[in-house]
Amino acid sequence: MIKFFRKIRQNLLTKNKIGKYLLYAIGEIILVIIGILIALNLNQRSEQKKAEAKIDAIFEDVLVELENDINQSTEMISSYRITDSLSSLVLNTNLTYDDYENEGSTLLWRVATSFSNFDTSNKAYNLLMSNIDAIPDKYNKTLGVLDTLHNRLKPHIEIYNNMVWDLVKKNLDDFEQNYDWYNEPNYKISKAAIDYRLNNYKYKNKVKRFKGEAFTHQVFIGWYRFFAIKAYEEIASILHKSTDSLKFIIDYKALVEYEGDYVNDSLPDAKINISLKEEFLLLKSKGEEGNPLLGLSSKQVFFPINPKNRYYRFNKISGTGAITLTEYEGHEATTYRKED
């Protein structure tokens, strides 16, 4: 090809066709420039694909972090449900020595001193933010959700991580410094330790305060879980990854059988309505606004995202197919049946 163009130039020069030669030279320059631009464009596209592949790989790691956070939040919400129920027993019932002496009472003993730190993952997210200028537009919506997680909710969670842990340490320090039974090898047979939990108002105050702090901690964890699942679904959709095997991804549209009115025959005025939304079930009871219910890694157990210390379980009665809804608040449970 080069020899062909050289021959044309030589032919034009030998025949003194200067004008045509100049036109030819200009055309050749234009062709060279077009070739360079095409090469640059191809190179740019290649670099862009590499950059996008790098961002996609980082988002793959973000998915792993989100899954870990969601699973941890599920465990903590479940644990706080147990703590709330036990706290309610301590504050609102007449417990006995037998309640504290039996083999299954370990969690009851620790009701004001049991704590788990909610450690959110952010290594992949921080790496993503360091490449913010290279993130494709297809992730714009996802970035907004991740911002809510890491810059709005995470600071509140960290505050309550510290607050609840400080409260636990304060309670333990008080036990150690002021009560002989704290150092006994088998506290479950200590009458003094049990008597303290049954009758000392200071202990009841400790439980009440812990219950309040833990509940607020749980609320922020619940919100974090909601947006983490939302971010996971969006990223997985962009990366064409299946979510079928993940328990925390619930197809709410498949729960149409839960829709309807629920009644308790002993409480005729306490009617509950369940309606189906795209991302949650909506519960409405008399005198209350609608309360979104989110699945707790189950198509049966749900918790409210609004700060109400309850959770709900749907059950289908075998044989009849009738559906019931049980509302748990503290240690108390109220069951409603779905009207036909």
C-alpha positions as CSV (number, residue, x, y, z in Angstrom):
1,M,0.0,0.0,0.0
2,I,2.9,2.4,0.8
3,K,4.6,1.6,-2.5
4,F,1.3,2.3,-4.3
5,F,1.0,5.8,-2.8
6,R,4.7,6.5,-3.4
7,K,4.3,5.6,-7.1
8,I,1.4,8.0,-7.5
9,R,3.4,10.8,-5.9
10,Q,6.4,10.2,-8.2
11,N,4.1,10.0,-11.3
12,L,2.5,13.4,-10.5
13,L,5.9,15.1,-9.8
14,T,7.5,13.8,-13.0
15,K,4.6,15.1,-15.1
16,N,4.8,18.5,-13.3
17,K,1.2,18.2,-12.1
18,I,2.0,20.3,-8.9
19,G,-1.7,21.2,-8.2
20,K,-2.9,17.7,-8.4
21,Y,0.1,16.7,-6.3
22,L,-0.8,19.1,-3.5
23,L,-4.4,18.0,-3.6
24,Y,-3.2,14.4,-3.4
25,A,-0.8,15.3,-0.5
26,I,-3.6,17.0,1.4
27,G,-5.9,13.9,0.9
28,E,-3.1,11.7,2.1
29,I,-2.7,13.8,5.2
30,I,-6.4,13.6,5.8
31,L,-6.4,9.9,5.4
32,V,-3.5,9.7,8.0
33,I,-5.4,11.9,10.4
34,I,-8.6,9.8,10.0
35,G,-6.5,6.7,10.6
36,I,-5.0,8.2,13.7
37,L,-8.4,9.2,15.0
38,I,-9.8,5.8,14.4
39,A,-6.9,4.2,16.2
40,L,-7.3,6.7,19.1
41,N,-11.0,5.9,19.3
42,L,-10.4,2.2,19.3
43,N,-7.8,2.6,22.0
44,Q,-10.1,4.8,24.0
45,R,-12.9,2.2,23.7
46,S,-10.5,-0.5,24.8
47,E,-9.4,1.6,27.8
48,Q,-13.0,2.4,28.6
49,K,-13.9,-1.3,28.6
50,K,-10.9,-2.1,30.8
51,A,-12.0,0.7,33.2
52,E,-15.6,-0.5,33.2
53,A,-14.4,-4.1,33.8
54,K,-12.4,-2.9,36.8
55,I,-15.4,-1.0,38.2
56,D,-17.6,-4.1,37.7
57,A,-15.1,-6.2,39.6
58,I,-15.1,-3.7,42.5
59,F,-18.9,-3.9,42.5
60,E,-18.6,-7.7,42.7
61,D,-16.7,-7.2,45.9
62,V,-19.3,-4.7,47.1
63,L,-21.9,-7.4,46.7
64,V,-19.9,-9.7,49.0
65,E,-19.7,-7.0,51.6
66,L,-23.4,-6.3,51.3
67,E,-24.2,-10.0,51.7
68,N,-22.1,-10.2,54.8
69,D,-23.7,-7.1,56.3
70,I,-27.2,-8.3,55.5
71,N,-26.6,-11.7,57.1
72,Q,-25.1,-10.1,60.2
73,S,-28.0,-7.7,60.5
74,T,-30.4,-10.6,60.2
75,E,-28.7,-12.3,63.1
76,M,-28.6,-9.2,65.2
77,I,-32.3,-8.3,64.7
78,S,-33.2,-11.9,65.6
79,S,-31.0,-11.6,68.7
80,Y,-32.6,-8.3,69.7
81,R,-36.0,-9.9,69.4
82,I,-35.0,-12.4,72.0
83,T,-33.5,-9.7,74.2
84,D,-36.7,-7.6,73.9
85,S,-38.9,-10.6,74.9
86,L,-36.7,-11.4,77.9
87,S,-36.5,-7.7,79.0
88,S,-40.3,-7.6,78.9
89,L,-40.5,-10.7,81.1
90,V,-38.1,-9.0,83.7
91,L,-40.0,-5.8,83.7
92,N,-43.7,-6.9,83.4
93,T,-44.0,-10.4,85.0
94,N,-43.5,-12.0,88.3
95,L,-40.5,-14.2,87.6
96,T,-39.4,-16.8,90.2
97,Y,-36.3,-18.4,91.5
98,D,-37.1,-21.4,89.3
99,D,-37.0,-19.2,86.2
100,Y,-33.3,-18.3,86.9
101,E,-32.2,-21.7,88.2
102,N,-33.2,-23.8,85.2
103,E,-30.7,-24.9,82.6
104,G,-32.1,-22.7,79.8
105,S,-31.9,-19.4,81.7
106,T,-28.5,-18.2,80.5
107,L,-29.9,-15.5,78.2
108,L,-32.2,-14.4,81.0
109,W,-29.2,-13.8,83.2
110,R,-27.5,-11.8,80.6
111,V,-30.4,-9.7,79.5
112,A,-28.7,-6.4,80.5
113,T,-25.1,-7.4,79.6
114,S,-25.4,-9.2,76.2
115,F,-24.1,-7.2,73.2
116,S,-22.8,-7.7,69.7
117,N,-21.1,-5.0,67.7
118,F,-22.5,-4.4,64.2
119,D,-19.4,-4.1,62.1
120,T,-20.3,-3.0,58.6
121,S,-17.9,-3.8,55.7
122,N,-16.5,-0.9,53.7
123,K,-13.2,-1.9,52.1
124,A,-14.7,-2.4,48.6
125,Y,-16.9,0.7,49.0
126,N,-13.9,2.8,49.8
127,L,-12.0,1.5,46.8
128,L,-15.1,2.3,44.7
129,M,-15.1,5.9,46.0
130,S,-11.4,6.2,45.1
131,N,-12.5,5.4,41.5
132,I,-15.6,7.6,41.5
133,D,-14.8,9.4,38.2
134,A,-14.6,6.1,36.4
135,I,-18.0,4.7,37.5
136,P,-20.4,4.3,34.5
137,D,-23.7,6.1,34.5
138,K,-25.5,2.8,34.9
139,Y,-24.5,2.8,38.5
140,N,-25.9,6.3,39.4
141,K,-29.0,5.0,41.2
142,T,-26.9,2.4,43.1
143,L,-24.5,5.1,44.3
144,G,-27.3,7.0,45.9
145,V,-28.3,3.9,47.9
146,L,-24.8,3.2,48.9
147,D,-24.4,6.8,50.0
148,T,-27.4,6.3,52.3
149,L,-25.9,3.2,53.8
150,H,-22.4,4.4,54.4
151,N,-22.8,8.2,55.0
152,R,-26.2,8.4,56.6
153,L,-27.0,5.2,58.4
154,K,-23.6,3.8,59.3
155,P,-22.6,6.8,61.5
156,H,-25.8,6.3,63.6
157,I,-25.1,2.6,63.9
158,E,-21.5,3.3,65.1
159,I,-22.9,5.7,67.7
160,Y,-25.2,3.1,69.1
161,N,-22.5,0.4,68.9
162,N,-20.6,2.5,71.3
163,M,-23.6,3.6,73.5
164,V,-24.9,0.0,74.0
165,W,-21.4,-1.3,74.6
166,D,-20.6,1.5,77.2
167,L,-23.9,0.6,78.9
168,V,-23.0,-3.1,79.1
169,K,-19.6,-2.2,80.5
170,K,-21.2,0.1,83.1
171,N,-23.5,-2.6,84.2
172,L,-20.7,-5.2,84.5
173,D,-18.5,-2.8,86.4
174,D,-21.4,-2.2,88.9
175,F,-21.9,-5.9,89.4
176,E,-18.1,-6.4,89.9
177,Q,-17.6,-3.5,92.3
178,N,-20.8,-3.8,94.4
179,Y,-22.0,-7.4,94.6
180,D,-20.2,-10.4,96.1
181,W,-22.2,-12.8,94.0
182,Y,-20.6,-11.6,90.8
183,N,-17.4,-13.6,91.5
184,E,-19.1,-16.8,92.5
185,P,-18.2,-19.7,90.2
186,N,-21.8,-20.8,89.7
187,Y,-24.0,-17.7,89.8
188,K,-27.2,-19.8,88.9
189,I,-27.2,-21.3,92.4
190,S,-26.6,-17.9,94.2
191,K,-29.7,-16.9,96.0
192,A,-28.3,-13.4,96.4
193,A,-27.8,-13.0,92.7
194,I,-31.3,-14.2,91.9
195,D,-32.8,-12.1,94.6
196,Y,-31.1,-9.1,93.2
197,R,-32.6,-9.7,89.8
198,L,-36.1,-10.4,91.2
199,N,-36.4,-7.6,93.7
200,N,-33.8,-4.8,93.2
201,Y,-35.2,-1.8,91.5
202,K,-31.8,-0.7,90.3
203,Y,-31.5,-3.9,88.2
204,K,-35.0,-3.3,86.7
205,N,-33.8,0.2,85.8
206,K,-30.7,-1.3,84.1
207,V,-32.9,-3.6,82.1
208,K,-35.3,-0.9,81.1
209,R,-32.5,1.4,79.9
210,F,-30.8,-1.4,78.0
211,K,-34.0,-2.4,76.4
212,G,-34.5,1.2,75.1
213,E,-30.9,1.6,73.8
214,A,-30.9,-1.8,72.2
215,F,-34.2,-1.1,70.5
216,T,-32.9,2.1,68.9
217,H,-29.8,0.2,67.8
218,Q,-32.1,-2.4,66.2
219,V,-34.1,0.3,64.4
220,F,-31.0,1.7,62.6
221,I,-29.8,-1.9,61.8
222,G,-33.2,-2.6,60.3
223,W,-33.0,0.5,58.1
224,Y,-29.4,-0.4,57.1
225,R,-30.6,-3.9,56.2
226,F,-33.4,-2.5,54.0
227,F,-31.1,-0.3,51.9
228,A,-28.4,-3.0,51.8
229,I,-30.8,-5.4,50.2
230,K,-32.0,-2.7,47.8
231,A,-28.4,-2.0,46.8
232,Y,-27.7,-5.7,46.4
233,E,-30.6,-6.2,44.1
234,E,-29.7,-3.2,41.9
235,I,-26.0,-4.2,41.6
236,A,-26.9,-7.9,40.9
237,S,-29.3,-6.8,38.2
238,I,-26.7,-4.6,36.5
239,L,-24.1,-7.4,36.7
240,H,-26.7,-10.1,35.5
241,K,-26.2,-12.1,38.7
242,S,-28.9,-14.5,39.9
243,T,-30.3,-13.9,43.4
244,D,-32.6,-17.0,43.5
245,S,-30.5,-18.8,46.1
246,L,-30.4,-15.8,48.6
247,K,-32.8,-16.1,51.5
248,F,-32.9,-12.4,52.2
249,I,-34.3,-11.6,48.7
250,I,-38.0,-12.0,49.0
251,D,-40.4,-11.9,46.1
252,Y,-43.1,-9.9,47.8
253,K,-45.4,-10.2,44.7
254,A,-45.6,-13.9,45.5
255,L,-47.1,-13.2,48.9
256,V,-50.5,-12.2,47.5
257,E,-52.2,-14.8,49.7
258,Y,-51.3,-12.7,52.7
259,E,-53.4,-9.8,51.5
260,G,-56.6,-9.1,53.4
261,D,-58.2,-8.3,56.7
262,Y,-57.3,-10.2,59.9
263,V,-59.4,-10.4,63.1
264,N,-59.0,-11.6,66.6
265,D,-62.3,-13.1,67.9
266,S,-61.5,-11.9,71.4
267,L,-60.6,-8.4,70.2
268,P,-63.3,-7.6,67.6
269,D,-62.2,-4.0,67.3
270,A,-58.5,-4.8,66.7
271,K,-58.7,-5.5,63.0
272,I,-55.5,-5.6,60.9
273,N,-55.2,-5.1,57.2
274,I,-52.3,-6.5,55.1
275,S,-51.7,-5.1,51.6
276,L,-49.0,-5.9,49.1
277,K,-46.5,-3.3,47.9
278,E,-43.6,-3.8,45.6
279,E,-40.9,-3.9,48.2
280,F,-42.8,-4.8,51.4
281,L,-46.0,-5.8,53.0
282,L,-48.0,-2.9,54.5
283,L,-49.8,-3.4,57.8
284,K,-52.6,-1.1,58.9
285,S,-54.3,-1.4,62.2
286,K,-57.1,0.8,63.7
287,G,-55.8,4.2,64.7
288,E,-52.4,3.7,63.2
289,E,-50.8,4.7,59.9
290,G,-49.5,2.0,57.5
291,N,-46.4,0.2,58.8
292,P,-44.1,-1.4,56.2
293,L,-43.1,-5.0,57.1
294,L,-39.9,-6.5,55.8
295,G,-39.1,-10.2,55.6
296,L,-36.5,-11.5,58.0
297,S,-34.9,-14.0,55.7
298,S,-38.2,-15.8,55.6
299,K,-41.5,-15.7,53.9
300,Q,-43.2,-16.1,57.3
301,V,-41.4,-13.8,59.7
302,F,-41.5,-10.0,59.2
303,F,-40.4,-7.0,61.2
304,P,-41.6,-3.4,61.0
305,I,-39.2,-0.9,59.6
306,N,-40.9,1.9,61.6
307,P,-39.7,2.0,65.2
308,K,-42.3,-0.3,66.8
309,N,-40.9,-3.0,68.9
310,R,-42.9,-5.9,67.4
311,Y,-42.5,-8.6,64.8
312,Y,-45.0,-10.7,62.9
313,R,-45.3,-14.3,61.8
314,F,-47.7,-15.7,59.1
315,N,-48.7,-19.3,59.4
316,K,-50.8,-21.5,57.1
317,I,-52.8,-24.1,58.9
318,S,-52.3,-27.5,57.2
319,G,-55.4,-29.2,55.9
320,T,-57.6,-26.1,55.8
321,G,-55.2,-23.7,54.2
322,A,-56.4,-20.9,56.6
323,I,-53.8,-18.2,57.3
324,T,-53.1,-16.6,60.7
325,L,-50.9,-13.7,61.7
326,T,-49.3,-13.6,65.1
327,E,-48.1,-10.3,66.5
328,Y,-45.3,-10.5,69.0
329,E,-44.6,-7.5,71.4
330,G,-42.2,-8.3,74.1
331,H,-43.1,-11.6,75.6
332,E,-46.8,-11.3,74.6
333,A,-48.3,-12.7,71.5
334,T,-51.6,-12.0,69.8
335,T,-52.9,-14.1,66.9
336,Y,-55.3,-13.0,64.2
337,R,-57.0,-15.1,61.6
338,K,-57.5,-14.0,58.0
339,E,-61.1,-13.4,57.1
340,D,-62.5,-15.3,54.1
